[in-house]
């Protein structure tokens, strides 16, 4: 039994579980484990076949980690830490390597597990950004549901004025969650979000979730445009003696299937906007999960690494949850709950 394992968090109110695992009470870790099967089964097979810890075993583990999107740099660092742990604890059996890897992974990922605190200012303005197709709009809908479960009132700003379907999708999420959506036909994204913040202030709403249009990091003019959006948000709610200027949180939504490309997205959006948190979506069977370790390693030299605020493992309303390093490691390595 691993001491760092935690009990499953309760499902969100009125959530509609969409698979048998949730219905049977196996809950969040079971769904996460199902999503990480592609990588987890390889690791389980490696550790379960017996034998001694030797160079061949390390080499096979290296291959699994690299193909799981951990990346070469993070894999090398993780294996170096793992070898050190094995020496210090005088481990010799392959089966013992599972607990050792769990320890090293948890040490790497723990700094990223910092929950979002959306009640620090009112309204608390969260700006979401990301490349096309990362799952921004869907994540906003699920995030609205999560925040409501925390007792917070929410307002949505349809700042993706390029894609008509994005406005319609956000309106649908608003209707499902009984949340007001501020939108315009076309127009300027910054103006929509500015109006939304003023509306939230008038209505005494707790949280504003501001959608923005997807953009590639190579599209310089669009990256400049999103900087402008952030500047306008700051004008809508400037710094005071008791709170910083809005947005109070800049969440970058990443598709877990993009693998190592996620690192370049984090770097580009962080340089443009000062990203304060990440949402990793689509950890539901096709992704390999290792990109979280790659992100953690790329931030290891930073005094304040960008935290992974939420991860998503499916289409259900309760399938976006705060990132808990212990749960993630338990699911990836198939540890007992």
Secondary structure, DSSP 8 states (H G I E B T S, - for coil): --TT--------TT----SHHHHTT-HHHHHHHHHTHHHHHHHHHHHHT--B--HHHHHHHHHHHHHTT--HHHHHHHHHHHHHHHHHTT--BGGGHHHHHHHHHHHHHGGG-----TTSSSSEEEEEE-STTS-HHHHHHHHHHHHHHTT--EEEE----S-HHHHHHHHHHHHHHT-EEE--SSS-HHHHHHHHHHHHHHHT-SEEEE------TT-HHHHHHHHHHHHHHHHHT---SSS--S-SEEEEEEEGGGTTHHHHHHHHHHHHH---EEEEE-TTTTS-STHHHHHHHHTTTSSS--EEEEEE-SSSTT-EEE--HHHHHHHHHT---
